[in-house]
């Protein structure tokens, strides 16, 4: 039984090997097969080199940090009571990765083209109002109403969030539309972050 099995295996090996040019008795088949293998090896070698280059680039990006990581978080140090429309300057900084936010002006300048999200928190006092707008290059993107004129009120907090597409050099800041009091001490804040580069 074992002998018959070996004969069948030998027959299949010789017959099928001959059909596929694997039987190494014909020099033309040997040369053809060697050329095929050389081409396969060259192709695999090119793929390996490409993967090595991609891997090295990824390692460099990871080790040097993500250069497109952009975010900031700022807050208002002292309360303000404006008598006219003002640009709100959040002069305290909790974080400012990429240094794109200027606490002296309250303005964020986009360093790269991408999709960003901005959020601002307004806290106003009893019988006060502080309505704001988010501007990109002087154009309104979003409004935030913080009206606390109802009698017997306490401090109230109002939030605004605005996703927006920016290109390098675009300027984003918060401005009042009407306002009599914005509470400071870190309660009112402005933040933004890059979600995705384009």
C-alpha positions as CSV (number, residue, x, y, z in Angstrom):
1,X,0.0,0.0,0.0
2,X,2.8,2.4,0.9
3,X,4.7,1.4,-2.3
4,X,1.6,2.2,-4.4
5,X,1.2,5.6,-2.7
6,X,4.9,6.5,-3.4
7,X,4.5,5.5,-7.0
8,X,1.5,7.8,-7.4
9,X,3.3,10.7,-5.7
10,X,6.4,10.1,-8.0
11,X,4.2,9.9,-11.1
12,X,2.3,13.1,-10.2
13,X,5.6,14.9,-9.4
14,X,7.2,13.9,-12.7
15,X,4.2,14.3,-14.9
16,X,2.9,17.6,-13.4
17,X,6.4,19.0,-13.1
18,X,7.0,18.2,-16.7
19,X,3.8,20.0,-17.7
20,X,4.7,23.1,-15.8
21,X,8.3,23.2,-17.0
22,X,9.6,22.3,-13.6
23,X,11.5,19.2,-14.6
24,X,15.0,20.4,-14.7
25,X,16.3,18.1,-17.5
26,X,15.6,20.6,-20.4
27,X,18.1,23.5,-20.3
28,X,15.6,25.8,-22.1
29,X,13.1,25.2,-19.3
30,X,15.7,25.8,-16.6
31,X,16.8,29.1,-18.1
32,X,13.1,30.2,-18.6
33,X,12.3,29.3,-15.0
34,X,15.4,31.1,-13.7
35,X,14.5,34.2,-15.6
36,X,11.0,34.1,-14.1
37,X,12.4,33.7,-10.6
38,X,14.8,36.6,-11.2
39,X,11.9,38.9,-12.3
40,X,9.9,37.9,-9.2
41,X,12.8,38.5,-6.9
42,X,13.4,42.0,-8.5
43,X,9.7,42.8,-8.1
44,X,9.7,41.7,-4.5
45,X,13.0,43.6,-3.8
46,X,11.4,46.8,-5.2
47,X,8.3,46.3,-3.0
48,X,10.5,45.8,0.1
49,X,12.5,49.0,-0.7
50,X,9.3,51.0,-1.1
51,X,8.0,49.6,2.2
52,X,11.3,50.5,3.9
53,X,11.2,54.1,2.7
54,X,7.5,54.5,3.8
55,X,8.4,53.0,7.2
56,X,11.4,55.3,7.6
57,X,9.2,58.3,6.8
58,X,6.6,57.3,9.3
59,X,9.3,56.8,12.0
60,X,10.7,60.3,11.3
61,X,7.2,61.8,11.5
62,X,6.5,60.0,14.8
63,X,9.9,60.8,16.4
64,X,9.8,64.5,15.4
65,X,6.3,65.0,16.6
66,X,3.3,65.8,14.4
67,X,4.2,69.1,12.8
68,X,0.5,69.7,11.9
69,X,-0.8,69.4,15.4
70,X,-2.4,72.8,16.1
71,X,-4.5,73.8,19.1
72,X,-4.9,76.5,21.7
73,X,-6.9,77.2,24.8
74,X,-7.1,80.8,26.2
75,X,-9.2,82.5,28.8
76,X,-10.1,86.0,30.0
77,X,-8.0,87.0,33.1
78,X,-10.0,90.1,34.1
79,X,-13.7,90.9,33.7
80,X,-14.6,93.5,31.0
81,X,-17.5,96.0,30.8
82,X,-17.5,97.4,27.3
83,X,-19.5,100.4,26.3
84,X,-19.2,99.6,22.6
85,X,-18.4,96.8,20.2
86,X,-14.9,95.3,21.0
87,X,-12.7,92.5,19.9
88,X,-12.5,90.1,22.9
89,X,-8.9,89.5,24.0
90,X,-8.5,86.3,25.9
91,X,-5.2,87.2,27.5
92,X,-4.5,84.1,29.6
93,X,-3.2,81.0,27.8
94,X,-3.6,77.4,29.0
95,X,-2.1,75.9,25.9
96,X,-0.8,77.2,22.6
97,X,0.7,74.3,20.5
98,X,2.2,75.7,17.3
99,X,2.0,79.3,18.8
100,X,-0.8,80.3,16.4
101,X,-2.8,82.2,19.0
102,X,-1.8,85.7,20.1
103,X,-2.9,86.5,23.7
104,X,-2.1,90.2,23.1
105,X,-4.6,90.5,20.3
106,X,-7.0,87.6,20.9
107,X,-6.4,86.4,17.3
108,X,-5.6,83.0,16.0
109,X,-3.7,82.7,12.7
110,X,-4.1,79.5,10.8
111,X,-0.6,78.0,10.1
112,X,-1.9,75.3,7.6
113,X,-4.8,74.7,5.4
114,X,-7.4,72.5,7.1
115,X,-10.6,71.9,8.9
116,X,-10.7,73.6,12.3
117,X,-13.1,73.8,15.2
118,X,-13.4,76.8,17.5
119,X,-15.3,77.0,20.8
120,X,-15.9,79.9,23.1
121,X,-17.5,80.2,26.5
122,X,-19.1,83.4,27.7
123,X,-20.0,84.0,31.3
124,X,-22.0,87.1,32.1
125,X,-23.5,88.5,35.3
126,X,-27.0,89.1,36.5
127,X,-28.9,91.7,34.5
128,X,-26.1,91.8,31.9
129,X,-25.7,90.8,28.3
130,X,-22.7,89.7,26.2
131,X,-23.6,88.6,22.7
132,X,-20.6,87.7,20.5
133,X,-19.7,86.5,17.0
134,X,-16.8,84.4,15.7
135,X,-15.1,86.1,12.7
136,X,-12.8,84.7,10.0
137,X,-10.9,87.4,8.2
138,X,-13.6,89.9,9.5
139,X,-16.5,87.8,8.2
140,X,-19.1,86.4,10.6
141,X,-19.1,82.6,10.9
142,X,-21.2,82.0,14.0
143,X,-23.2,84.0,16.6
144,X,-23.5,83.3,20.4
145,X,-26.3,84.9,22.4
146,X,-25.7,85.4,26.1
147,X,-28.6,87.5,27.4
148,X,-29.1,87.5,31.2
149,X,-31.5,90.4,31.5
150,X,-34.2,88.5,33.2
151,X,-34.8,89.8,36.7
152,X,-33.4,87.8,39.7
153,X,-30.8,86.0,37.6
154,X,-27.5,84.6,38.6
155,X,-24.4,84.3,36.5
156,X,-25.1,82.5,33.2
157,X,-22.8,80.6,30.8
158,X,-23.3,80.5,27.1
159,X,-21.3,78.4,24.6
160,X,-20.6,78.7,20.9
161,X,-18.9,76.1,18.6
162,X,-18.0,76.7,15.0
163,X,-16.4,74.3,12.5
164,X,-14.7,76.1,9.7
165,X,-12.3,75.6,6.7
166,X,-9.2,77.8,6.9
167,X,-6.2,78.4,4.7
168,X,-2.7,79.5,5.9
169,X,-2.9,83.1,7.2
170,X,-6.6,83.2,7.9
171,X,-7.4,85.1,11.1
172,X,-10.0,84.0,13.6
173,X,-11.2,86.0,16.6
174,X,-14.3,86.8,18.8
175,X,-16.0,90.2,18.8
176,X,-19.0,91.5,20.6
177,X,-22.2,92.3,18.8
178,X,-23.6,93.9,22.0
179,X,-22.3,93.5,25.5
180,X,-22.2,95.0,28.9
181,X,-20.2,92.5,31.0
182,X,-17.9,89.5,30.4
183,X,-16.8,87.6,33.5
184,X,-13.1,87.0,33.8
185,X,-11.0,85.0,36.2
186,X,-10.7,82.1,33.8
187,X,-14.5,81.6,33.5
188,X,-14.8,82.9,29.9
189,X,-12.6,81.2,27.3
190,X,-11.7,80.7,23.7
191,X,-10.2,77.6,22.1
192,X,-9.5,76.0,18.8
193,X,-7.9,73.0,17.2
194,X,-7.0,71.6,13.8
195,X,-9.1,68.5,13.0
196,X,-7.7,67.6,9.6
197,X,-5.2,69.1,7.2
198,X,-6.2,69.4,3.5
